[in-house]
Amino acid sequence: MRVQARQCPFTGKLFKEENIDKYLLHLEKVRKLNREKNLYIYHRNTFKDWLAEEKKLITNVDMIVPWFLKNQRRIMDTVNSRNGGDRDKFYDTDTFAELEFKNAYYIAYLSNTHSCPDTGVTNWSKLNGLPTGYRGWAAIIAGSLDRASNHMGEYPVSEALKLIGIKTGTGGGGNKNFSWSCSIFLDDWPGLIEAVNNMEKDQIVRKLKGV
């Protein structure tokens, strides 16, 4: 007697006709995994160019946080695509409820001992011939990520910040109340260069005038 069966078009797995419910659940699961995989590929392949264009429009450091909050879902999805969604991932219900820079101030030679611009180098040992700092802002970045209690054992926030060019340092505090020191290197944010150049020129003029 021939046993009727159904074969999954994606995996080739066979299910007896009497197990139609299991077959349908299997299809749903596989389709969901395929959608996630395609989404990961899309974000991984398009994020770099998208981010570069977005950064050209950010002309003041105060614009960074509102921009991040507006685009947080795309940033979260890209973090997941980079680590395969297997560790420290973001979930569909996650939301950055709060985010802010505290005590941000501009420095002509922002330390590169632990971090540097994407196109720069670190110089922990202050080696001759290498930069000992880059233009940028030192700050504290603090906020809160709202998420389900069963996801509190994963901590993806710092990876999301580093992904866009906010280099986090010491700090922590979990998801509900995080706070890190951070470096915002000007070379990572080309839209800010004109404003900084104008600011530095104004400072030189004021110094020459003794103001």
BAGUVEX-937927 format. One line per 5 residues: number of its first residue (from 0); their letters; for each residue x, y negated, z of N, C-alpha, C, CB. Coordinates in nm, 2 decimals. Glycine has a CB too. Layout:
! BAGUVEX-937927
NUM) A) X,Y,Z,X,Y,Z,X,Y,Z,X,Y,Z; ...
***
This chain:
! BAGUVEX-937927
0) MRVQA) 0.08,0.12,0.00,0.00,0.00,0.00,0.09,-0.12,0.00,-0.10,0.00,0.12; 0.06,-0.21,-0.10,0.14,-0.33,-0.11,0.09,-0.44,-0.01,0.13,-0.39,-0.25; 0.19,-0.49,0.07,0.16,-0.59,0.17,0.17,-0.73,0.11,0.25,-0.58,0.30; 0.06,-0.80,0.11,0.06,-0.94,0.06,0.15,-1.03,0.15,-0.08,-0.99,0.04; 0.22,-1.11,0.09,0.31,-1.20,0.17,0.32,-1.34,0.09,0.45,-1.14,0.19
5) RQCPF) 0.36,-1.44,0.17,0.39,-1.57,0.11,0.54,-1.60,0.14,0.30,-1.68,0.17; 0.60,-1.67,0.04,0.74,-1.70,0.04,0.75,-1.85,0.05,0.81,-1.64,-0.08; 0.83,-1.90,0.14,0.86,-2.04,0.16,0.94,-2.09,0.04,0.94,-2.07,0.29; 0.89,-2.19,-0.04,0.96,-2.24,-0.16,1.09,-2.31,-0.12,0.87,-2.33,-0.23; 1.11,-2.34,0.00,1.23,-2.42,0.04,1.34,-2.32,0.10,1.20,-2.52,0.15
10) TGKLF) 1.30,-2.22,0.18,1.40,-2.14,0.24,1.40,-1.99,0.19,1.37,-2.14,0.39; 1.29,-1.96,0.12,1.28,-1.82,0.07,1.23,-1.72,0.18,1.41,-1.78,0.02; 1.20,-1.77,0.29,1.16,-1.68,0.40,1.02,-1.63,0.37,1.15,-1.76,0.54; 0.99,-1.50,0.40,0.87,-1.43,0.37,0.78,-1.42,0.50,0.89,-1.29,0.31; 0.65,-1.44,0.47,0.55,-1.43,0.58,0.44,-1.34,0.53,0.50,-1.57,0.62
15) KEENI) 0.40,-1.25,0.62,0.28,-1.16,0.58,0.16,-1.25,0.58,0.27,-1.05,0.69; 0.06,-1.21,0.49,-0.06,-1.29,0.48,-0.13,-1.31,0.61,-0.15,-1.22,0.38; -0.12,-1.20,0.70,-0.19,-1.21,0.83,-0.12,-1.31,0.92,-0.19,-1.07,0.90; 0.00,-1.36,0.88,0.07,-1.46,0.96,0.06,-1.60,0.89,0.21,-1.42,0.99; -0.05,-1.63,0.83,-0.06,-1.75,0.76,-0.04,-1.88,0.84,-0.20,-1.76,0.69
20) DKYLL) -0.08,-1.87,0.97,-0.06,-1.98,1.06,0.09,-2.01,1.08,-0.13,-1.96,1.19; 0.17,-1.90,1.10,0.31,-1.92,1.12,0.37,-1.97,0.99,0.38,-1.78,1.15; 0.32,-1.93,0.87,0.37,-1.98,0.75,0.35,-2.13,0.73,0.31,-1.91,0.63; 0.23,-2.17,0.77,0.20,-2.32,0.76,0.28,-2.40,0.85,0.05,-2.34,0.78; 0.30,-2.35,0.97,0.38,-2.42,1.07,0.53,-2.43,1.02,0.38,-2.35,1.21
25) HLEKV) 0.58,-2.32,0.96,0.71,-2.32,0.91,0.73,-2.42,0.80,0.74,-2.18,0.85; 0.63,-2.43,0.71,0.63,-2.53,0.60,0.64,-2.67,0.65,0.51,-2.51,0.51; 0.55,-2.70,0.75,0.55,-2.83,0.81,0.69,-2.87,0.87,0.44,-2.84,0.92; 0.75,-2.77,0.94,0.88,-2.79,1.01,0.98,-2.82,0.90,0.92,-2.68,1.09; 0.99,-2.74,0.80,1.09,-2.75,0.69,1.07,-2.89,0.62,1.08,-2.63,0.59
30) RKLNR) 0.95,-2.92,0.59,0.93,-3.05,0.52,0.97,-3.17,0.61,0.78,-3.06,0.48; 0.94,-3.16,0.74,0.99,-3.26,0.83,1.14,-3.28,0.83,0.93,-3.24,0.97; 1.21,-3.16,0.84,1.35,-3.16,0.84,1.41,-3.22,0.71,1.41,-3.02,0.86; 1.34,-3.19,0.60,1.39,-3.24,0.47,1.37,-3.39,0.46,1.31,-3.17,0.35; 1.25,-3.44,0.51,1.23,-3.58,0.51,1.34,-3.65,0.59,1.09,-3.61,0.57
35) EKNLY) 1.37,-3.60,0.71,1.47,-3.66,0.79,1.61,-3.66,0.72,1.48,-3.58,0.93; 1.64,-3.54,0.66,1.77,-3.53,0.59,1.78,-3.64,0.48,1.78,-3.39,0.53; 1.67,-3.65,0.40,1.67,-3.75,0.29,1.68,-3.89,0.34,1.54,-3.74,0.21; 1.61,-3.92,0.46,1.62,-4.05,0.52,1.76,-4.08,0.57,1.52,-4.06,0.64; 1.83,-3.97,0.63,1.97,-3.99,0.67,2.06,-4.02,0.55,2.02,-3.86,0.74
40) IYHRN) 2.04,-3.95,0.44,2.12,-3.98,0.32,2.10,-4.12,0.27,2.09,-3.87,0.21; 1.97,-4.16,0.27,1.94,-4.29,0.22,2.01,-4.40,0.30,1.79,-4.32,0.22; 2.00,-4.39,0.43,2.06,-4.49,0.52,2.21,-4.49,0.51,2.01,-4.48,0.66; 2.26,-4.37,0.51,2.41,-4.36,0.51,2.47,-4.42,0.38,2.45,-4.21,0.52; 2.39,-4.40,0.27,2.44,-4.45,0.14,2.42,-4.60,0.11,2.38,-4.37,0.03
45) TFKDW) 2.32,-4.66,0.18,2.28,-4.79,0.14,2.31,-4.89,0.25,2.13,-4.80,0.11; 2.34,-4.85,0.37,2.35,-4.94,0.48,2.46,-5.04,0.47,2.37,-4.86,0.61; 2.58,-4.99,0.43,2.70,-5.08,0.42,2.67,-5.20,0.33,2.82,-5.00,0.37; 2.62,-5.18,0.21,2.59,-5.29,0.12,2.48,-5.38,0.17,2.55,-5.24,-0.02; 2.38,-5.32,0.23,2.27,-5.40,0.29,2.32,-5.49,0.40,2.16,-5.31,0.34
50) LAEEK) 2.40,-5.43,0.49,2.46,-5.51,0.60,2.54,-5.62,0.55,2.54,-5.42,0.69; 2.62,-5.60,0.45,2.71,-5.71,0.40,2.63,-5.82,0.35,2.80,-5.65,0.29; 2.52,-5.80,0.28,2.43,-5.90,0.22,2.36,-5.98,0.34,2.33,-5.85,0.12; 2.32,-5.90,0.44,2.25,-5.96,0.55,2.34,-6.05,0.63,2.19,-5.85,0.65; 2.46,-6.01,0.65,2.56,-6.09,0.72,2.59,-6.23,0.66,2.69,-6.02,0.75
55) KLITN) 2.58,-6.24,0.53,2.60,-6.36,0.46,2.49,-6.47,0.50,2.60,-6.34,0.31; 2.38,-6.42,0.54,2.27,-6.51,0.58,2.27,-6.55,0.72,2.14,-6.44,0.55; 2.36,-6.49,0.80,2.37,-6.53,0.94,2.48,-6.63,0.96,2.41,-6.40,1.03; 2.44,-6.76,0.98,2.53,-6.87,0.97,2.56,-6.93,1.11,2.47,-6.98,0.88; 2.50,-6.87,1.21,2.52,-6.92,1.35,2.52,-6.80,1.44,2.41,-7.02,1.39
60) VDMIV) 2.61,-6.79,1.54,2.62,-6.67,1.62,2.49,-6.65,1.70,2.73,-6.69,1.72; 2.41,-6.75,1.72,2.28,-6.74,1.79,2.18,-6.66,1.71,2.23,-6.87,1.83; 2.20,-6.65,1.58,2.11,-6.58,1.49,2.13,-6.42,1.50,2.13,-6.62,1.35; 2.24,-6.38,1.56,2.27,-6.23,1.56,2.16,-6.15,1.63,2.41,-6.21,1.61; 2.13,-6.19,1.75,2.04,-6.11,1.83,1.90,-6.11,1.77,2.03,-6.17,1.98
65) PWFLK) 1.84,-6.22,1.73,1.71,-6.21,1.67,1.71,-6.12,1.54,1.66,-6.35,1.63; 1.82,-6.13,1.47,1.83,-6.05,1.35,1.84,-5.90,1.38,1.96,-6.09,1.27; 1.92,-5.87,1.49,1.93,-5.73,1.53,1.79,-5.68,1.57,2.02,-5.72,1.65; 1.72,-5.75,1.65,1.58,-5.71,1.70,1.49,-5.69,1.58,1.52,-5.81,1.80; 1.49,-5.78,1.48,1.41,-5.76,1.36,1.44,-5.64,1.28,1.42,-5.89,1.28
70) NQRRI) 1.57,-5.60,1.28,1.61,-5.49,1.19,1.65,-5.37,1.28,1.72,-5.53,1.11; 1.60,-5.36,1.40,1.65,-5.25,1.49,1.62,-5.11,1.44,1.59,-5.27,1.62; 1.50,-5.10,1.37,1.47,-4.96,1.33,1.56,-4.91,1.22,1.32,-4.96,1.27; 1.60,-5.00,1.13,1.70,-4.96,1.02,1.83,-4.93,1.09,1.71,-5.07,0.92; 1.87,-5.01,1.18,2.00,-4.98,1.25,1.99,-4.85,1.32,2.03,-5.10,1.34
75) MDTVN) 1.88,-4.82,1.40,1.87,-4.70,1.47,1.88,-4.58,1.37,1.74,-4.70,1.54; 1.81,-4.59,1.26,1.80,-4.48,1.16,1.94,-4.45,1.11,1.71,-4.51,1.05; 2.02,-4.56,1.09,2.15,-4.54,1.03,2.25,-4.48,1.14,2.21,-4.68,0.99; 2.23,-4.51,1.26,2.31,-4.45,1.37,2.28,-4.30,1.36,2.28,-4.50,1.51; 2.15,-4.26,1.35,2.12,-4.12,1.35,2.18,-4.05,1.23,1.97,-4.10,1.35
80) SRNGG) 2.18,-4.12,1.11,2.24,-4.06,0.99,2.39,-4.04,1.00,2.21,-4.15,0.87; 2.46,-4.12,1.08,2.60,-4.11,1.09,2.64,-3.99,1.18,2.66,-4.23,1.14; 2.56,-3.96,1.28,2.59,-3.85,1.37,2.50,-3.72,1.34,2.58,-3.89,1.51; 2.42,-3.73,1.24,2.34,-3.61,1.20,2.22,-3.60,1.29,2.42,-3.49,1.21; 2.20,-3.70,1.38,2.08,-3.69,1.47,2.09,-3.58,1.58,1.96,-3.66,1.39
85) DRDKF) 2.21,-3.53,1.60,2.23,-3.42,1.69,2.27,-3.47,1.83,2.33,-3.33,1.64; 2.32,-3.59,1.84,2.37,-3.64,1.97,2.35,-3.79,1.99,2.52,-3.61,1.99; 2.32,-3.83,2.11,2.29,-3.97,2.13,2.21,-4.04,2.02,2.43,-4.04,2.15; 2.10,-3.98,1.99,2.02,-4.03,1.88,1.91,-4.13,1.93,1.95,-3.91,1.81; 1.86,-4.20,1.84,1.74,-4.28,1.86,1.62,-4.20,1.82,1.75,-4.42,1.78
90) YDTDT) 1.50,-4.23,1.89,1.38,-4.17,1.86,1.28,-4.27,1.81,1.32,-4.10,1.99; 1.17,-4.22,1.75,1.07,-4.30,1.68,1.01,-4.40,1.78,0.97,-4.22,1.62; 1.00,-4.36,1.91,0.93,-4.44,2.01,1.03,-4.54,2.08,0.87,-4.36,2.11; 1.16,-4.54,2.04,1.25,-4.63,2.11,1.23,-4.77,2.06,1.40,-4.58,2.07; 1.25,-4.87,2.15,1.24,-5.01,2.12,1.33,-5.09,2.21,1.09,-5.06,2.13
95) FAELE) 1.41,-5.18,2.14,1.49,-5.27,2.22,1.39,-5.38,2.27,1.61,-5.33,2.14; 1.37,-5.37,2.41,1.27,-5.47,2.46,1.34,-5.60,2.49,1.22,-5.41,2.59; 1.47,-5.60,2.52,1.54,-5.72,2.56,1.69,-5.71,2.50,1.55,-5.74,2.71; 1.74,-5.82,2.46,1.88,-5.82,2.41,1.92,-5.97,2.41,1.90,-5.76,2.27; 2.04,-5.99,2.47,2.09,-6.13,2.47,2.24,-6.13,2.49,2.02,-6.21,2.58
100) FKNAY) 2.30,-6.24,2.44,2.44,-6.27,2.47,2.45,-6.36,2.59,2.51,-6.34,2.35; 2.54,-6.33,2.68,2.56,-6.42,2.80,2.70,-6.47,2.80,2.53,-6.34,2.93; 2.72,-6.60,2.83,2.85,-6.66,2.85,2.93,-6.64,2.72,2.92,-6.60,2.97; 2.87,-6.65,2.61,2.95,-6.64,2.48,3.03,-6.77,2.46,2.86,-6.62,2.36; 3.16,-6.75,2.42,3.25,-6.87,2.40,3.34,-6.83,2.29,3.32,-6.91,2.52
105) YIAYL) 3.38,-6.93,2.21,3.46,-6.91,2.09,3.61,-6.92,2.13,3.43,-7.02,1.98; 3.69,-6.83,2.07,3.83,-6.83,2.10,3.91,-6.81,1.96,3.87,-6.70,2.19; 4.01,-6.90,1.94,4.09,-6.89,1.82,4.17,-6.77,1.81,4.18,-7.01,1.81; 4.21,-6.71,1.93,4.29,-6.58,1.93,4.22,-6.49,2.02,4.43,-6.61,1.97; 4.11,-6.43,1.98,4.04,-6.33,2.06,4.12,-6.20,2.06,3.89,-6.30,2.00
110) SNTHS) 4.14,-6.15,2.18,4.23,-6.03,2.20,4.19,-5.92,2.11,4.22,-5.99,2.35; 4.30,-5.85,2.06,4.28,-5.73,1.98,4.35,-5.61,2.04,4.33,-5.76,1.83; 4.36,-5.62,2.17,4.43,-5.51,2.24,4.35,-5.38,2.23,4.46,-5.54,2.38; 4.22,-5.39,2.24,4.13,-5.27,2.24,4.04,-5.26,2.11,4.05,-5.27,2.36; 4.01,-5.37,2.05,3.93,-5.37,1.93,3.97,-5.48,1.84,3.78,-5.39,1.97
115) CPDTG) 3.92,-5.47,1.71,3.97,-5.57,1.61,3.86,-5.57,1.50,4.11,-5.52,1.55; 3.87,-5.67,1.41,3.78,-5.67,1.30,3.79,-5.54,1.22,3.80,-5.79,1.21; 3.69,-5.51,1.14,3.69,-5.39,1.06,3.81,-5.39,0.96,3.56,-5.38,0.98; 3.85,-5.50,0.92,3.97,-5.51,0.83,4.10,-5.54,0.90,3.94,-5.61,0.72; 4.10,-5.54,1.03,4.22,-5.58,1.11,4.28,-5.46,1.18,4.18,-5.68,1.22
120) VTNWS) 4.37,-5.49,1.27,4.44,-5.39,1.34,4.44,-5.42,1.49,4.59,-5.38,1.29; 4.45,-5.32,1.58,4.46,-5.34,1.72,4.61,-5.36,1.75,4.40,-5.23,1.80; 4.64,-5.42,1.86,4.79,-5.44,1.89,4.80,-5.44,2.05,4.84,-5.58,1.83; 4.78,-5.32,2.10,4.79,-5.31,2.25,4.93,-5.35,2.30,4.76,-5.17,2.29; 5.03,-5.31,2.23,5.17,-5.33,2.28,5.23,-5.47,2.24,5.26,-5.22,2.23
125) KLNGL) 5.15,-5.55,2.18,5.20,-5.68,2.13,5.32,-5.67,2.04,5.23,-5.77,2.25; 5.31,-5.58,1.95,5.43,-5.56,1.86,5.45,-5.67,1.77,5.40,-5.43,1.78; 5.58,-5.70,1.74,5.61,-5.81,1.65,5.56,-5.78,1.51,5.76,-5.84,1.65; 5.52,-5.88,1.44,5.48,-5.86,1.30,5.33,-5.82,1.29,5.56,-5.75,1.24; 5.26,-5.80,1.40,5.12,-5.77,1.40,5.04,-5.88,1.46,5.09,-5.63,1.46
130) PTGYR) 4.92,-5.90,1.42,4.84,-6.01,1.49,4.82,-5.98,1.64,4.70,-6.02,1.42; 4.82,-6.08,1.71,4.79,-6.07,1.86,4.65,-6.12,1.89,4.90,-6.14,1.94; 4.57,-6.15,1.79,4.44,-6.19,1.82,4.37,-6.24,1.69,4.43,-6.31,1.92; 4.24,-6.25,1.69,4.17,-6.30,1.57,4.06,-6.40,1.62,4.10,-6.18,1.50; 4.01,-6.48,1.53,3.91,-6.57,1.57,3.78,-6.50,1.60,3.89,-6.68,1.45
135) GWAAI) 3.71,-6.55,1.70,3.58,-6.48,1.73,3.53,-6.53,1.86,3.60,-6.34,1.73; 3.43,-6.46,1.91,3.36,-6.49,2.04,3.37,-6.38,2.14,3.21,-6.52,2.01; 3.40,-6.42,2.26,3.39,-6.32,2.37,3.26,-6.34,2.44,3.51,-6.34,2.47; 3.19,-6.24,2.48,3.06,-6.25,2.54,3.03,-6.13,2.62,2.95,-6.28,2.43; 2.92,-6.14,2.69,2.85,-6.02,2.76,2.72,-6.00,2.68,2.82,-6.05,2.91
140) IAGSL) 2.70,-5.88,2.64,2.57,-5.84,2.57,2.50,-5.75,2.66,2.60,-5.78,2.43; 2.37,-5.79,2.69,2.29,-5.72,2.79,2.15,-5.70,2.73,2.28,-5.80,2.92; 2.08,-5.60,2.78,1.95,-5.58,2.73,1.89,-5.45,2.79,1.95,-5.57,2.58; 1.78,-5.41,2.73,1.71,-5.29,2.77,1.65,-5.22,2.65,1.59,-5.33,2.87; 1.67,-5.08,2.65,1.61,-5.00,2.55,1.50,-4.92,2.61,1.72,-4.90,2.49
145) DRASN) 1.37,-4.95,2.57,1.26,-4.87,2.62,1.25,-4.74,2.55,1.13,-4.95,2.60; 1.24,-4.63,2.62,1.23,-4.50,2.56,1.17,-4.40,2.66,1.37,-4.45,2.51; 1.12,-4.29,2.61,1.06,-4.19,2.70,1.16,-4.14,2.80,1.00,-4.07,2.61; 1.11,-4.10,2.92,1.19,-4.06,3.03,1.27,-3.94,2.99,1.11,-4.03,3.15; 1.22,-3.85,2.91,1.30,-3.72,2.88,1.41,-3.75,2.78,1.20,-3.62,2.82
150) HMGEY) 1.43,-3.88,2.73,1.54,-3.91,2.64,1.64,-3.99,2.71,1.48,-3.99,2.52; 1.63,-4.02,2.84,1.72,-4.10,2.91,1.86,-4.05,2.93,1.66,-4.13,3.05; 1.88,-3.92,2.90,2.01,-3.86,2.91,2.10,-3.89,2.79,2.00,-3.71,2.93; 2.05,-3.96,2.69,2.13,-3.99,2.57,2.15,-4.14,2.57,2.06,-3.94,2.44; 2.26,-4.19,2.52,2.30,-4.33,2.53,2.35,-4.38,2.39,2.40,-4.35,2.64
155) PVSEA) 2.27,-4.41,2.30,2.31,-4.45,2.17,2.33,-4.60,2.15,2.21,-4.41,2.07; 2.31,-4.69,2.25,2.31,-4.83,2.23,2.44,-4.89,2.18,2.26,-4.90,2.35; 2.55,-4.85,2.25,2.68,-4.91,2.21,2.72,-4.87,2.07,2.79,-4.86,2.31; 2.68,-4.75,2.02,2.71,-4.71,1.88,2.63,-4.80,1.78,2.67,-4.57,1.86; 2.51,-4.84,1.82,2.43,-4.93,1.73,2.50,-5.07,1.72,2.29,-4.94,1.78
160) LKLIG) 2.55,-5.11,1.84,2.61,-5.25,1.84,2.74,-5.25,1.76,2.64,-5.29,1.98; 2.82,-5.14,1.78,2.95,-5.13,1.71,2.92,-5.12,1.56,3.03,-5.01,1.76; 2.81,-5.05,1.52,2.78,-5.03,1.38,2.77,-5.16,1.30,2.65,-4.95,1.36; 2.71,-5.26,1.37,2.69,-5.39,1.30,2.81,-5.49,1.32,2.56,-5.45,1.34; 2.91,-5.45,1.40,3.02,-5.54,1.42,3.02,-5.61,1.56,3.02,-5.64,1.32
165) IKTGT) 2.95,-5.56,1.66,2.96,-5.61,1.79,3.05,-5.51,1.87,2.82,-5.63,1.86; 3.17,-5.54,1.90,3.26,-5.44,1.95,3.25,-5.44,2.11,3.41,-5.47,1.91; 3.19,-5.34,2.16,3.17,-5.34,2.31,3.29,-5.29,2.38,3.05,-5.24,2.34; 3.31,-5.34,2.51,3.42,-5.30,2.59,3.37,-5.24,2.72,3.51,-5.42,2.62; 3.41,-5.30,2.83,3.38,-5.24,2.96,3.23,-5.27,3.00,3.47,-5.29,3.07
170) GGGGN) 3.17,-5.19,3.07,3.04,-5.21,3.12,2.96,-5.08,3.12,2.97,-5.31,3.03; 2.83,-5.09,3.10,2.74,-4.97,3.10,2.61,-5.00,3.16,2.81,-4.85,3.18; 2.56,-4.91,3.24,2.43,-4.93,3.31,2.31,-4.85,3.25,2.39,-5.07,3.30; 2.34,-4.76,3.15,2.23,-4.68,3.10,2.14,-4.75,3.00,2.14,-4.64,3.21; 2.03,-4.70,2.97,1.94,-4.76,2.86,1.85,-4.87,2.92,1.85,-4.65,2.81
175) KNFSW) 1.80,-4.86,3.04,1.71,-4.95,3.09,1.77,-5.09,3.13,1.64,-4.90,3.21; 1.90,-5.08,3.15,1.96,-5.21,3.20,2.11,-5.20,3.16,1.94,-5.23,3.35; 2.14,-5.22,3.04,2.28,-5.21,2.99,2.35,-5.35,2.99,2.29,-5.14,2.86; 2.48,-5.35,3.00,2.56,-5.47,2.99,2.70,-5.44,2.96,2.54,-5.55,3.12; 2.76,-5.49,2.86,2.90,-5.47,2.82,2.96,-5.60,2.79,2.91,-5.37,2.70
180) SCSIF) 3.09,-5.61,2.81,3.17,-5.72,2.75,3.18,-5.68,2.60,3.31,-5.73,2.82; 3.19,-5.78,2.52,3.20,-5.75,2.38,3.28,-5.86,2.30,3.06,-5.74,2.32; 3.32,-5.82,2.19,3.40,-5.91,2.10,3.32,-5.92,1.97,3.54,-5.86,2.08; 3.31,-6.04,1.92,3.24,-6.07,1.79,3.34,-6.13,1.70,3.11,-6.16,1.81; 3.41,-6.06,1.62,3.52,-6.11,1.54,3.46,-6.18,1.42,3.62,-6.00,1.50
185) LDDWP) 3.52,-6.30,1.39,3.47,-6.38,1.28,3.48,-6.31,1.15,3.54,-6.51,1.28; 3.59,-6.23,1.13,3.61,-6.16,1.00,3.50,-6.06,0.97,3.75,-6.09,1.01; 3.43,-6.02,1.07,3.32,-5.92,1.05,3.19,-5.99,1.02,3.30,-5.84,1.18; 3.19,-6.13,1.03,3.06,-6.20,1.00,3.09,-6.32,0.91,3.00,-6.25,1.14; 3.10,-6.29,0.78,3.14,-6.40,0.69,3.05,-6.52,0.68,3.15,-6.34,0.55
190) GLIEA) 2.92,-6.50,0.71,2.83,-6.61,0.71,2.86,-6.72,0.82,2.69,-6.56,0.73; 2.94,-6.68,0.92,2.98,-6.77,1.02,3.10,-6.86,1.00,2.99,-6.70,1.15; 3.18,-6.82,0.89,3.31,-6.88,0.87,3.30,-7.03,0.84,3.38,-6.81,0.75; 3.21,-7.07,0.76,3.20,-7.22,0.73,3.17,-7.30,0.85,3.09,-7.24,0.62; 3.08,-7.25,0.94,3.04,-7.33,1.06,3.16,-7.34,1.15,2.92,-7.26,1.13
195) VNNME) 3.24,-7.23,1.16,3.36,-7.23,1.25,3.46,-7.32,1.19,3.41,-7.08,1.27; 3.49,-7.31,1.06,3.59,-7.40,1.00,3.55,-7.55,1.03,3.60,-7.37,0.85; 3.42,-7.58,1.01,3.38,-7.72,1.03,3.40,-7.76,1.18,3.23,-7.74,0.99; 3.37,-7.67,1.27,3.38,-7.69,1.41,3.53,-7.72,1.45,3.33,-7.58,1.50; 3.62,-7.64,1.39,3.76,-7.65,1.42,3.82,-7.78,1.36,3.84,-7.53,1.37
200) KDQIV) 3.77,-7.82,1.24,3.81,-7.95,1.19,3.77,-8.06,1.27,3.76,-7.96,1.04; 3.64,-8.05,1.32,3.59,-8.16,1.41,3.67,-8.17,1.54,3.44,-8.14,1.44; 3.71,-8.06,1.59,3.79,-8.06,1.71,3.93,-8.12,1.69,3.81,-7.91,1.77; 3.99,-8.10,1.57,4.12,-8.16,1.54,4.10,-8.31,1.53,4.17,-8.10,1.41; 4.00,-8.35,1.46,3.97,-8.50,1.44,3.95,-8.57,1.58,3.85,-8.52,1.35
205) RKLKG) 3.87,-8.50,1.66,3.84,-8.56,1.79,3.97,-8.57,1.88,3.74,-8.48,1.87; 4.06,-8.47,1.86,4.18,-8.46,1.94,4.27,-8.58,1.89,4.25,-8.33,1.93; 4.28,-8.60,1.76,4.36,-8.70,1.71,4.32,-8.84,1.75,4.37,-8.69,1.55; 4.18,-8.85,1.76,4.13,-8.98,1.80,4.13,-9.00,1.95,3.98,-8.99,1.75; 4.17,-8.89,2.02,4.18,-8.90,2.17,4.04,-8.89,2.24,4.25,-9.02,2.21
210) V) 3.94,-8.84,2.17,3.81,-8.83,2.22,3.79,-8.71,2.31,3.70,-8.83,2.11
***
